[in-house]
Amino acid sequence: MPYGQSVQTELLNSPNPGCNCEGICDDPGVCACLIRSLGCNYDPTDNSLLQLKPRQPVIFRPVYECNSRCSCRKETCCNRVVQSRCHDPSALIPIDAGDKGR
């Protein structure tokens, strides 16, 4: 994922310690993962990355998803989109592979 110059390298290279949330992790003032992400990551209506609305060539803040270190429930947390299997194959979007790994 190409990041803009404003994203601090130390944020990208540091491990995510996880959150202590018990709910759905939708409050960027409470959830440690959303605090590290500098806000909510995904649109709750379609799980799309908010930073790509409208479509942009780079991401301007880090994206930290909740993970195995978090106390929130994987089944209900709205900040675990990439980790969840895509149940609707029509939601897959082809991308230009030329930007992979940047």
N, CA, C and O atoms as a MOPAC input file, in Angstrom:
PM7 MOZYME 1SCF
protein

 N      0.85100 1    -1.16100 1     0.00000 1
 C      0.00000 1     0.00000 1     0.00000 1
 C      0.90100 1     1.22900 1     0.00000 1
 O      1.68900 1     1.40700 1     0.92900 1
 N      0.80500 1     2.07100 1    -1.00700 1
 C      1.64900 1     3.26600 1    -1.03700 1
 C      1.15400 1     4.31200 1    -0.03500 1
 O     -0.01400 1     4.70100 1    -0.05200 1
 N      2.05300 1     4.75700 1     0.83100 1
 C      1.71500 1     5.76100 1     1.83700 1
 C      2.28300 1     7.11300 1     1.43500 1
 O      3.33900 1     7.19000 1     0.80700 1
 N      1.57300 1     8.18100 1     1.80200 1
 C      2.04000 1     9.53500 1     1.55200 1
 C      3.18800 1     9.89100 1     2.48200 1
 O      3.42300 1     9.20100 1     3.47500 1
 N      3.90100 1    10.96100 1     2.16800 1
 C      5.06500 1    11.37900 1     2.95000 1
 C      4.69800 1    11.81000 1     4.36700 1
 O      5.56300 1    11.83700 1     5.24200 1
 N      3.42400 1    12.14900 1     4.61000 1
 C      3.01600 1    12.60500 1     5.93800 1
 C      2.90100 1    11.46600 1     6.94800 1
 O      2.82400 1    11.72500 1     8.14900 1
 N      2.88600 1    10.21200 1     6.49100 1
 C      2.79300 1     9.07100 1     7.40300 1
 C      4.17300 1     8.80700 1     7.99500 1
 O      5.14000 1     8.58700 1     7.26600 1
 N      4.25300 1     8.83100 1     9.32000 1
 C      5.52500 1     8.64600 1    10.00700 1
 C      5.99600 1     7.19800 1     9.88600 1
 O      5.23500 1     6.27000 1    10.15900 1
 N      7.24400 1     7.00500 1     9.47800 1
 C      7.81300 1     5.67400 1     9.28100 1
 C      7.78200 1     4.85200 1    10.55900 1
 O      7.53800 1     3.64700 1    10.50600 1
 N      8.02500 1     5.47900 1    11.70800 1
 C      8.02700 1     4.72400 1    12.96300 1
 C      6.64900 1     4.15100 1    13.28700 1
 O      6.55400 1     3.11500 1    13.94300 1
 N      5.58800 1     4.80600 1    12.83800 1
 C      4.24500 1     4.24900 1    13.02800 1
 C      4.05500 1     2.98900 1    12.19900 1
 O      3.44100 1     2.02700 1    12.66300 1
 N      4.57300 1     2.98500 1    10.98700 1
 C      4.40900 1     1.83400 1    10.10200 1
 C      5.24900 1     0.64000 1    10.54300 1
 O      4.84300 1    -0.50600 1    10.34900 1
 N      6.40000 1     0.89400 1    11.12600 1
 C      7.31900 1    -0.18000 1    11.48800 1
 C      7.15500 1    -0.69700 1    12.91100 1
 O      7.80800 1    -1.67200 1    13.28000 1
 N      6.30400 1    -0.07400 1    13.71900 1
 C      6.12900 1    -0.52300 1    15.09800 1
 C      4.97200 1    -1.51800 1    15.18200 1
 O      3.98300 1    -1.38200 1    14.46300 1
 N      5.09300 1    -2.52100 1    16.06200 1
 C      4.02100 1    -3.51000 1    16.18800 1
 C      2.77700 1    -2.89400 1    16.82400 1
 O      2.87400 1    -1.96200 1    17.62300 1
 N      1.63200 1    -3.41200 1    16.47000 1
 C      0.37900 1    -2.94400 1    17.03900 1
 C      0.12900 1    -3.70600 1    18.33700 1
 O     -0.03200 1    -4.92600 1    18.31300 1
 N      0.09500 1    -3.00100 1    19.47600 1
 C     -0.08400 1    -3.69200 1    20.75100 1
 C     -1.49900 1    -4.22100 1    20.97200 1
 O     -1.72000 1    -5.01800 1    21.88400 1
 N     -2.45200 1    -3.79700 1    20.16200 1
 C     -3.83300 1    -4.25800 1    20.32300 1
 C     -4.65600 1    -3.31000 1    21.17300 1
 O     -4.13300 1    -2.35500 1    21.74700 1
 N     -5.95700 1    -3.58500 1    21.24700 1
 C     -6.87400 1    -2.73500 1    22.00500 1
 C     -7.53700 1    -3.53400 1    23.12700 1
 O     -7.47300 1    -4.76300 1    23.16100 1
 N     -8.16400 1    -2.81500 1    24.03000 1
 C     -8.88600 1    -3.42800 1    25.14500 1
 C    -10.38800 1    -3.26200 1    24.98600 1
 O    -11.12100 1    -3.33600 1    25.97200 1
 N    -10.85400 1    -3.04100 1    23.77900 1
 C    -12.27700 1    -2.80500 1    23.52800 1
 C    -13.09900 1    -4.06500 1    23.80300 1
 O    -12.61400 1    -5.18900 1    23.67500 1
 N    -14.33900 1    -3.84300 1    24.17700 1
 C    -15.26900 1    -4.95400 1    24.36200 1
 C    -16.37200 1    -4.91300 1    23.31900 1
 O    -17.12800 1    -5.87400 1    23.18000 1
 N    -16.47100 1    -3.82900 1    22.59800 1
 C    -17.53700 1    -3.66100 1    21.62200 1
 C    -17.06900 1    -3.89500 1    20.20500 1
 O    -16.37500 1    -4.87000 1    19.91800 1
 N    -17.45800 1    -2.98500 1    19.31500 1
 C    -17.20100 1    -3.17200 1    17.88700 1
 C    -16.05200 1    -2.31500 1    17.35200 1
 O    -15.81900 1    -2.29200 1    16.14300 1
 N    -15.34900 1    -1.62900 1    18.20600 1
 C    -14.18200 1    -0.81700 1    17.82200 1
 C    -14.52000 1     0.22000 1    16.75200 1
 O    -13.90400 1     0.24600 1    15.68700 1
 N    -15.49300 1     1.06600 1    17.03900 1
 C    -15.85700 1     2.11200 1    16.08700 1
 C    -15.62300 1     3.51700 1    16.63300 1
 O    -15.99900 1     4.49900 1    15.99300 1
 N    -15.00500 1     3.62200 1    17.81300 1
 C    -14.75400 1     4.92800 1    18.41400 1
 C    -13.25700 1     5.24200 1    18.36100 1
 O    -12.48000 1     4.66700 1    19.12400 1
 N    -12.84100 1     6.15800 1    17.45900 1
 C    -11.42400 1     6.47900 1    17.32800 1
 C    -10.84700 1     7.22600 1    18.53200 1
 O     -9.64500 1     7.49200 1    18.57100 1
 N    -11.67300 1     7.56100 1    19.49600 1
 C    -11.18900 1     8.19200 1    20.71700 1
 C    -10.93800 1     7.19200 1    21.82400 1
 O    -10.36300 1     7.53900 1    22.85600 1
 N    -11.36600 1     5.93300 1    21.62100 1
 C    -11.25600 1     4.90000 1    22.65100 1
 C    -10.41400 1     3.71400 1    22.19700 1
 O     -9.55100 1     3.24900 1    22.94200 1
 N    -10.65000 1     3.22200 1    20.99400 1
 C     -9.96700 1     2.02600 1    20.48800 1
 C     -8.49900 1     2.34500 1    20.18700 1
 O     -8.21400 1     3.24600 1    19.39800 1
 N     -7.56900 1     1.61500 1    20.80700 1
 C     -6.13400 1     1.86200 1    20.61300 1
 C     -5.71400 1     1.67700 1    19.15700 1
 O     -4.83300 1     2.38800 1    18.67400 1
 N     -6.33100 1     0.73500 1    18.45700 1
 C     -5.97900 1     0.50600 1    17.04700 1
 C     -6.42200 1     1.68200 1    16.17700 1
 O     -5.69700 1     2.09700 1    15.27300 1
 N     -7.61000 1     2.21400 1    16.45400 1
 C     -8.09400 1     3.37000 1    15.69100 1
 C     -7.33600 1     4.64000 1    16.06300 1
 O     -7.16100 1     5.52800 1    15.22900 1
 N     -6.88800 1     4.72700 1    17.30700 1
 C     -6.06400 1     5.87200 1    17.71100 1
 C     -4.75800 1     5.85000 1    16.92200 1
 O     -4.31900 1     6.88500 1    16.42100 1
 N     -4.13100 1     4.67400 1    16.80800 1
 C     -2.88600 1     4.54400 1    16.03000 1
 C     -3.13500 1     4.81200 1    14.55000 1
 O     -2.24800 1     5.29300 1    13.84400 1
 N     -4.35300 1     4.49800 1    14.07900 1
 C     -4.71700 1     4.72900 1    12.67700 1
 C     -5.11000 1     6.17700 1    12.41400 1
 O     -5.32600 1     6.56600 1    11.26600 1
 N     -5.20200 1     6.97500 1    13.47400 1
 C     -5.60200 1     8.38500 1    13.38700 1
 C     -7.03200 1     8.54200 1    12.89400 1
 O     -7.35200 1     9.52800 1    12.22900 1
 N     -7.89800 1     7.58000 1    13.21200 1
 C     -9.30700 1     7.64500 1    12.84700 1
 C     -9.83600 1     6.30300 1    12.37900 1
 O     -9.09800 1     5.32000 1    12.31300 1
 N    -11.12000 1     6.27200 1    12.05300 1
 C    -11.74300 1     5.03500 1    11.55800 1
 C    -11.14500 1     4.65900 1    10.20400 1
 O    -10.79300 1     5.52800 1     9.40600 1
 N    -11.03600 1     3.36100 1     9.95900 1
 C    -10.43600 1     2.87600 1     8.71600 1
 C    -11.44800 1     2.54300 1     7.63100 1
 O    -11.18900 1     2.77800 1     6.45100 1
 N    -12.59800 1     1.99700 1     8.01500 1
 C    -13.52100 1     1.44100 1     7.03100 1
 C    -14.91300 1     2.04900 1     7.11600 1
 O    -15.36500 1     2.46000 1     8.18500 1
 N    -15.57900 1     2.09700 1     5.97400 1
 C    -16.96700 1     2.53100 1     5.88600 1
 C    -17.83800 1     1.38000 1     6.38400 1
 O    -17.77300 1     0.28700 1     5.82200 1
 N    -18.65200 1     1.59100 1     7.42400 1
 C    -19.45200 1     0.49600 1     7.97500 1
 C    -20.53000 1    -0.03100 1     7.02300 1
 O    -21.04700 1    -1.12900 1     7.22900 1
 N    -20.87200 1     0.73200 1     5.99100 1
 C    -21.92000 1     0.27100 1     5.07400 1
 C    -21.41400 1    -0.73100 1     4.04900 1
 O    -22.16200 1    -1.61400 1     3.63000 1
 N    -20.13500 1    -0.60800 1     3.63200 1
 C    -19.63000 1    -1.52900 1     2.60200 1
 C    -18.20500 1    -2.02800 1     2.86400 1
 O    -17.61600 1    -2.69100 1     2.01100 1
 N    -17.64900 1    -1.71200 1     4.04100 1
 C    -16.30000 1    -2.14100 1     4.44100 1
 C    -15.18700 1    -1.61900 1     3.53700 1
 O    -14.08800 1    -2.17500 1     3.53500 1
 N    -15.44700 1    -0.57500 1     2.77900 1
 C    -14.39500 1    -0.01300 1     1.92700 1
 C    -13.50100 1     0.90600 1     2.75800 1
 O    -13.94100 1     1.48400 1     3.75200 1
 N    -12.25800 1     1.03000 1     2.34500 1
 C    -11.29100 1     1.87200 1     3.03900 1
 C    -11.69200 1     3.33600 1     2.86300 1
 O    -11.77400 1     3.83100 1     1.73900 1
 N    -11.93700 1     4.01800 1     3.96600 1
 C    -12.39300 1     5.41100 1     3.91300 1
 C    -11.39600 1     6.32700 1     3.22100 1
 O    -11.78800 1     7.30000 1     2.57600 1
 N    -10.11500 1     6.02400 1     3.35100 1
 C     -9.09900 1     6.88800 1     2.74300 1
 C     -9.11500 1     6.82600 1     1.22200 1
 O     -8.50000 1     7.66400 1     0.56300 1
 N     -9.80500 1     5.85000 1     0.66400 1
 C     -9.89200 1     5.74400 1    -0.79600 1
 C    -11.21000 1     6.28500 1    -1.33700 1
 O    -11.56600 1     6.02600 1    -2.48700 1
 N    -11.92900 1     7.03200 1    -0.51400 1
 C    -13.16400 1     7.68300 1    -0.94500 1
 C    -12.94900 1     9.18300 1    -0.88200 1
 O    -12.89800 1     9.70100 1     0.23300 1
 N    -12.82100 1     9.91300 1    -1.94100 1
 C    -12.71400 1     9.45100 1    -3.31900 1
 C    -11.36700 1     8.77500 1    -3.55300 1
 O    -10.44100 1     8.91000 1    -2.75300 1
 N    -11.27700 1     8.05500 1    -4.65000 1
 C    -10.08100 1     7.27300 1    -4.97200 1
 C     -8.84400 1     8.17300 1    -5.01400 1
 O     -8.85000 1     9.23300 1    -5.64000 1
 N     -7.77200 1     7.72100 1    -4.32700 1
 C     -6.52700 1     8.47600 1    -4.24600 1
 C     -5.35500 1     7.55000 1    -4.55000 1
 O     -5.46600 1     6.34100 1    -4.34700 1
 N     -4.24300 1     8.08400 1    -5.03000 1
 C     -3.09400 1     7.22700 1    -5.35400 1
 C     -2.30400 1     6.76500 1    -4.12700 1
 O     -1.60700 1     5.75300 1    -4.19800 1
 N     -2.39800 1     7.48800 1    -3.00000 1
 C     -1.64600 1     7.10500 1    -1.80500 1
 C     -2.52700 1     7.22300 1    -0.56200 1
 O     -3.56200 1     7.89000 1    -0.57500 1
 N     -2.09100 1     6.55900 1     0.51400 1
 C     -2.77600 1     6.61100 1     1.80400 1
 C     -2.05200 1     7.65200 1     2.66100 1
 O     -0.82200 1     7.66800 1     2.70400 1
 N     -2.80300 1     8.51800 1     3.34100 1
 C     -2.19200 1     9.61000 1     4.09100 1
 C     -2.12300 1     9.37800 1     5.59200 1
 O     -1.70900 1    10.27200 1     6.33000 1
 N     -2.51600 1     8.20500 1     6.05700 1
 C     -2.36000 1     7.84900 1     7.46500 1
 C     -2.27000 1     6.33100 1     7.56600 1
 O     -2.75600 1     5.63200 1     6.67700 1
 N     -1.66300 1     5.80600 1     8.62200 1
 C     -1.50700 1     4.35000 1     8.72800 1
 C     -2.84200 1     3.65600 1     8.95700 1
 O     -3.78700 1     4.26400 1     9.45900 1
 N     -2.91600 1     2.38500 1     8.58900 1
 C     -4.10900 1     1.57100 1     8.82100 1
 C     -3.71400 1     0.43700 1     9.76300 1
 O     -2.96400 1    -0.46200 1     9.38500 1
 N     -4.22300 1     0.48800 1    10.98400 1
 C     -3.99300 1    -0.58000 1    11.95900 1
 C     -5.31000 1    -1.29900 1    12.19600 1
 O     -6.26500 1    -0.71200 1    12.70500 1
 N     -5.35700 1    -2.55300 1    11.82900 1
 C     -6.54500 1    -3.35700 1    12.11000 1
 C     -6.41300 1    -3.98800 1    13.48400 1
 O     -5.30600 1    -4.20400 1    13.97800 1
 N     -7.54900 1    -4.28200 1    14.09500 1
 C     -7.54300 1    -5.05800 1    15.32200 1
 C     -7.00100 1    -6.44300 1    14.97900 1
 O     -7.11000 1    -6.88700 1    13.83600 1
 N     -6.42200 1    -7.12100 1    15.95500 1
 C     -5.73000 1    -8.37900 1    15.68300 1
 C     -5.84000 1    -9.33300 1    16.86500 1
 O     -6.65400 1    -9.11800 1    17.76300 1
 N     -5.03200 1   -10.37800 1    16.86900 1
 C     -5.09000 1   -11.39700 1    17.91900 1
 C     -4.68800 1   -10.85800 1    19.29200 1
 O     -4.97800 1   -11.49900 1    20.30200 1
 N     -4.03600 1    -9.71100 1    19.35600 1
 C     -3.67400 1    -9.10100 1    20.64000 1
 C     -4.81900 1    -8.28300 1    21.23100 1
 O     -4.72600 1    -7.81800 1    22.36700 1
 N     -5.88500 1    -8.10800 1    20.47700 1
 C     -7.01600 1    -7.28100 1    20.90800 1
 C     -8.03300 1    -8.11100 1    21.69000 1
 O     -8.15300 1    -9.32100 1    21.49700 1
 N     -8.76000 1    -7.43200 1    22.57300 1
 C     -9.78300 1    -8.12900 1    23.35100 1
 C    -11.16000 1    -8.07200 1    22.69300 1
 O    -12.09500 1    -8.70700 1    23.18000 1
 N    -11.30300 1    -7.33200 1    21.60500 1
 C    -12.59500 1    -7.26300 1    20.90900 1
 C    -12.87700 1    -8.59600 1    20.20600 1
 O    -11.96800 1    -9.39400 1    19.97900 1
 N    -14.13300 1    -8.82000 1    19.87000 1
 C    -14.53500 1   -10.07800 1    19.24100 1
 C    -14.36300 1    -9.99700 1    17.73300 1
 O    -14.85300 1    -9.06700 1    17.09200 1
 N    -13.67300 1   -10.96400 1    17.18000 1
 C    -13.40200 1   -11.00100 1    15.74100 1
 C    -14.69600 1   -10.99300 1    14.92900 1
 O    -14.75500 1   -10.39400 1    13.85500 1
 N    -15.72200 1   -11.65400 1    15.43800 1
 C    -16.98500 1   -11.79000 1    14.70300 1
 C    -17.75100 1   -10.47600 1    14.58200 1
 O    -18.52000 1   -10.29700 1    13.63800 1
 N    -17.55100 1    -9.55600 1    15.52200 1
 C    -18.34100 1    -8.32200 1    15.52000 1
 C    -17.52700 1    -7.05000 1    15.29900 1
 O    -18.10300 1    -5.99300 1    15.03900 1
 N    -16.21300 1    -7.13000 1    15.39800 1
 C    -15.37100 1    -5.93800 1    15.26500 1
 C    -15.38900 1    -5.42600 1    13.82300 1
 O    -15.18900 1    -6.19600 1    12.88400 1
 N    -15.62900 1    -4.13000 1    13.65600 1
 C    -15.68000 1    -3.54000 1    12.30900 1
 C    -14.30800 1    -3.05200 1    11.84200 1
 O    -14.19900 1    -2.42900 1    10.78500 1
 N    -13.25900 1    -3.33200 1    12.62600 1
 C    -11.90700 1    -2.93600 1    12.24300 1
 C    -11.04100 1    -4.16600 1    11.94900 1
 O     -9.84200 1    -4.16400 1    12.22600 1
 N    -11.64800 1    -5.20700 1    11.39100 1
 C    -10.93500 1    -6.44000 1    11.02700 1
 C    -11.32300 1    -6.86300 1     9.61200 1
 O    -11.55100 1    -8.04800 1     9.36900 1
 N    -11.40000 1    -5.94800 1     8.70700 1
 C    -11.89200 1    -6.22000 1     7.35900 1
 C    -10.93600 1    -7.10100 1     6.55900 1
 O    -11.37700 1    -8.07300 1     5.94500 1
 N     -9.65600 1    -6.79200 1     6.54900 1
 C     -8.69800 1    -7.54900 1     5.74800 1
 C     -8.58100 1    -8.98600 1     6.25200 1
 O     -8.40000 1    -9.90800 1     5.45600 1
 N     -8.68300 1    -9.18100 1     7.55200 1
 C     -8.56100 1   -10.51200 1     8.13800 1
 C     -9.77100 1   -11.39600 1     7.87800 1
 O     -9.66500 1   -12.62200 1     7.90000 1
 N    -10.90700 1   -10.78200 1     7.63300 1
 C    -12.13500 1   -11.54600 1     7.40200 1
 C    -12.18300 1   -12.01200 1     5.96000 1
 O    -11.83700 1   -11.27500 1     5.03700 1
 N    -12.61600 1   -13.23800 1     5.78800 1
 C    -12.75200 1   -13.73700 1     4.41500 1
 C    -13.83400 1   -12.96200 1     3.68100 1
 O    -14.82500 1   -12.53800 1     4.27700 1
 N    -13.63700 1   -12.78500 1     2.40800 1
 C    -14.63500 1   -12.12100 1     1.57600 1
 C    -15.71700 1   -13.13900 1     1.23700 1
 O    -15.46000 1   -14.10900 1     0.52400 1
 N    -16.91500 1   -12.92000 1     1.74300 1
 C    -18.01500 1   -13.85200 1     1.51300 1
 C    -18.76700 1   -13.55300 1     0.22100 1
 O    -19.58600 1   -14.35600 1    -0.22400 1
 N    -18.49300 1   -12.41500 1    -0.37000 1
 C    -19.17200 1   -12.02000 1    -1.59800 1
 C    -18.12500 1   -11.79900 1    -2.68600 1
 O    -17.48300 1   -10.74900 1    -2.71200 1
 N    -17.93600 1   -12.78100 1    -3.59700 1
 C    -16.89900 1   -12.63400 1    -4.61700 1
 C    -17.09500 1   -11.42700 1    -5.52500 1
 O    -16.13800 1   -10.97400 1    -6.15300 1
 N    -18.31100 1   -10.89600 1    -5.60800 1
 C    -18.53700 1    -9.71900 1    -6.44600 1
 C    -17.90500 1    -8.47300 1    -5.82500 1
 O    -17.78400 1    -7.44600 1    -6.49200 1
 N    -17.50100 1    -8.55600 1    -4.55100 1
 C    -16.88300 1    -7.41700 1    -3.87500 1
 C    -15.40000 1    -7.29400 1    -4.19800 1
 O    -14.77900 1    -6.28400 1    -3.86700 1
 N    -14.82700 1    -8.30100 1    -4.83400 1
 C    -13.41400 1    -8.24900 1    -5.19400 1
 C    -13.21000 1    -7.27700 1    -6.34700 1
 O    -13.96000 1    -7.28500 1    -7.32300 1
 N    -12.19900 1    -6.45200 1    -6.22200 1
 C    -11.94500 1    -5.41800 1    -7.22000 1
 C    -10.57200 1    -5.65000 1    -7.83800 1
 O     -9.58700 1    -5.73500 1    -7.10500 1
 N    -10.47300 1    -5.75400 1    -9.17200 1
 C     -9.15600 1    -5.91100 1    -9.79200 1
 C     -8.33100 1    -4.63700 1    -9.61700 1
 O     -8.86400 1    -3.52900 1    -9.68200 1
 N     -7.03000 1    -4.80500 1    -9.39600 1
 C     -6.14700 1    -3.65000 1    -9.23500 1
 C     -4.98300 1    -3.75800 1   -10.20200 1
 O     -4.71400 1    -4.82800 1   -10.74800 1
 N     -4.30100 1    -2.65400 1   -10.40800 1
 C     -3.10300 1    -2.63700 1   -11.23000 1
 C     -1.94900 1    -3.17800 1   -10.39500 1
 O     -1.56100 1    -2.55800 1    -9.40500 1
 N     -1.40000 1    -4.31600 1   -10.77700 1
 C     -0.33800 1    -4.96100 1   -10.00400 1
 C      0.96400 1    -4.17200 1   -10.04100 1
 O      1.88900 1    -4.49400 1    -9.29600 1
 N      1.06300 1    -3.16900 1   -10.87000 1
 C      2.27800 1    -2.37000 1   -10.96300 1
 C      2.60500 1    -1.61200 1    -9.69000 1
 O      3.76600 1    -1.27200 1    -9.46300 1
 N      1.60800 1    -1.33800 1    -8.84900 1
 C      1.83900 1    -0.59500 1    -7.61300 1
 C      2.06700 1    -1.50000 1    -6.41100 1
 O      2.28500 1    -0.99700 1    -5.30900 1
 N      2.02500 1    -2.80500 1    -6.58300 1
 C      2.20300 1    -3.71400 1    -5.44700 1
 C      3.62000 1    -3.60900 1    -4.89800 1
 O      4.58800 1    -3.49600 1    -5.65000 1
 N      3.72200 1    -3.64900 1    -3.58500 1
 C      5.01700 1    -3.67700 1    -2.92900 1
 C      5.70700 1    -2.33900 1    -2.76900 1
 O      6.85300 1    -2.28900 1    -2.32400 1
 N      5.05500 1    -1.28100 1    -3.11100 1
 C      5.68400 1     0.03800 1    -2.94400 1
 C      5.53600 1     0.52300 1    -1.53400 1
 O      6.00200 1     1.61400 1    -1.20500 1

